[in-house]
Amino acid sequence: MTEKQPTFKQRLGYWLKQLLILLVLVSSVAWVMDKWRSRNLEVDNFPAISGVALGGEKIDVSSLSANEPVLVYFWGTWCPVCRSVSPSVESISASFPVVSVAIASGSNTEIGEYMQEYGYHFSVINDADNRSARDWSVHVTPTLMIIKEGKVVSYTTGFTSLPGIWWRMLWAS
């Protein structure tokens, strides 16, 4: 008796099913981790994020978030994980509004040079004295928040992939 080998279509179906199971599992774990990390976060009592970006434009996240979600990215030039997340934030900024807050990263000139060196164009508010980070209870960099209609609808810290950010932004839309 010879054993019948699965066809290409059967093998492809098997691997697609495995990939879907993995995707659901990873997404579920990421969702649970986000909820756990933000369990003590009071999302309704935050001060407004507003200020003047490095380019001189006035930024008010509440106004920006009235019609579409805004990604708020707390980061630092000194943060090694931020170096992995910032390219994803740059990609997102082509499709969604992004406001970043550079924590304890030096002068406007130093941050501007850093942005130019890495080719980043997203808006940056310099939080030289960590006031905004403290007001927003940011204790980990990077921290990414999605604000919609002035309220936090998603919150995550640490490494976040480009697909992870995309899904959060699309979910908030």
C-alpha positions in Angstrom: 0.0 0.0 0.0 1.3 3.4 -0.9 0.5 6.4 1.2 -1.1 9.2 -0.8 0.8 12.5 -0.5 -1.1 15.7 0.2 -1.6 17.9 -2.8 -0.1 21.4 -3.0 -3.5 22.9 -2.3 -4.0 20.7 0.8 -0.5 21.7 2.1 -1.2 25.4 1.4 -4.5 25.2 3.2 -2.9 23.5 6.2 -0.2 26.3 6.5 -2.7 29.1 6.0 -4.8 27.6 8.8 -1.7 27.4 11.1 -0.8 31.0 10.2 -4.3 32.2 11.0 -4.2 30.4 14.4 -0.8 32.0 15.2 -2.1 35.4 14.2 -5.2 35.1 16.4 -3.0 33.8 19.3 -0.4 36.7 19.0 -3.2 39.3 18.6 -5.0 38.0 21.7 -1.8 38.0 23.7 -1.0 41.6 22.6 -4.5 42.7 23.4 -4.3 41.1 26.9 -0.9 42.7 27.5 -2.2 46.2 26.5 -5.1 45.8 28.8 -2.9 44.7 31.7 -0.4 47.5 31.2 -3.1 50.1 31.1 -5.1 48.7 34.0 -4.3 51.6 36.4 -4.5 54.2 33.7 -7.2 56.8 34.3 -8.0 57.6 30.7 -10.6 60.3 31.3 -8.5 62.7 33.5 -5.5 63.5 31.4 -4.3 67.0 30.8 -4.4 68.2 27.3 -1.4 67.5 25.1 -0.6 70.7 23.4 2.4 72.7 22.6 4.6 74.0 19.9 6.4 71.5 17.7 10.0 71.9 16.6 8.8 73.3 13.3 6.9 76.1 15.1 3.4 74.9 14.5 0.9 74.8 17.4 -0.4 71.4 18.2 -3.5 70.5 20.2 -4.2 66.8 20.3 -7.8 67.2 21.4 -8.6 69.3 18.3 -6.7 66.9 16.0 -8.5 63.9 17.4 -12.0 65.3 16.8 -12.4 63.6 13.4 -9.8 60.9 13.3 -7.5 59.0 15.7 -4.2 60.6 16.6 -1.1 58.5 17.5 0.7 60.1 20.5 4.2 58.7 20.7 6.3 59.3 23.9 9.9 58.6 23.1 13.5 59.6 23.7 16.6 60.0 21.5 18.4 58.0 24.2 15.9 55.1 24.1 17.2 51.9 22.3 13.7 50.5 21.8 12.5 53.8 20.4 15.1 53.4 17.6 13.2 50.2 16.5 9.7 51.8 16.9 10.3 55.2 15.4 10.6 54.0 11.8 7.1 52.4 12.2 5.8 55.7 13.6 7.3 57.5 10.6 5.4 55.1 8.3 2.1 55.6 10.2 2.6 59.4 9.9 2.0 59.2 6.2 -1.6 58.1 6.8 -2.6 59.3 10.2 -1.8 62.3 12.4 1.1 61.7 14.7 2.2 63.8 17.6 5.4 62.8 19.3 6.7 63.9 22.7 10.5 63.7 23.0 11.3 63.1 26.7 14.5 64.5 28.1 16.2 64.4 24.7 18.0 67.7 24.7 17.4 71.1 23.0 15.2 71.7 20.1 18.3 71.9 17.9 19.6 68.5 19.1 16.2 66.8 18.6 15.9 68.4 15.1 19.4 67.1 14.2 18.4 63.6 15.4 15.2 63.8 13.3 17.1 64.9 10.3 19.8 62.2 10.7 17.2 59.4 10.8 14.8 61.0 8.2 11.9 61.4 10.5 9.2 64.0 9.7 6.5 63.4 12.4 5.7 66.3 14.7 7.7 66.6 17.8 7.0 68.5 21.1 10.1 68.8 23.2 9.4 67.6 26.8 12.8 68.7 28.1 11.8 68.7 31.7 9.6 65.6 31.6 6.5 67.5 32.6 4.2 66.1 29.9 5.5 62.6 30.6 4.8 62.9 34.3 1.3 64.5 33.7 0.4 61.6 31.4 1.9 58.9 33.8 4.4 57.8 31.2 7.0 55.6 33.0 8.2 53.5 30.0 9.6 54.5 26.6 8.3 54.1 24.1 4.7 54.7 25.0 2.1 54.9 22.3 -1.4 56.2 22.9 -4.2 56.5 20.4 -6.5 59.5 21.1 -9.9 59.7 19.5 -12.3 62.6 20.3 -10.0 63.7 23.1 -10.0 60.3 24.8 -7.4 57.5 25.0 -8.8 54.5 23.1 -5.5 52.5 23.0 -2.4 52.4 25.1 0.7 50.3 24.8 4.3 50.5 25.9 7.6 49.0 24.8 8.3 47.5 21.4 5.3 47.7 19.0 5.5 46.5 15.4 4.2 48.4 12.4 1.3 46.0 11.9 0.5 46.4 15.6 0.3 50.1 15.3 -1.7 49.9 12.0 -4.3 47.6 13.6 -4.7 49.8 16.6 -5.1 52.9 14.4 -7.6 51.1 12.1 -9.5 49.8 15.1 -9.8 53.3 16.5 -11.0 54.8 13.2 
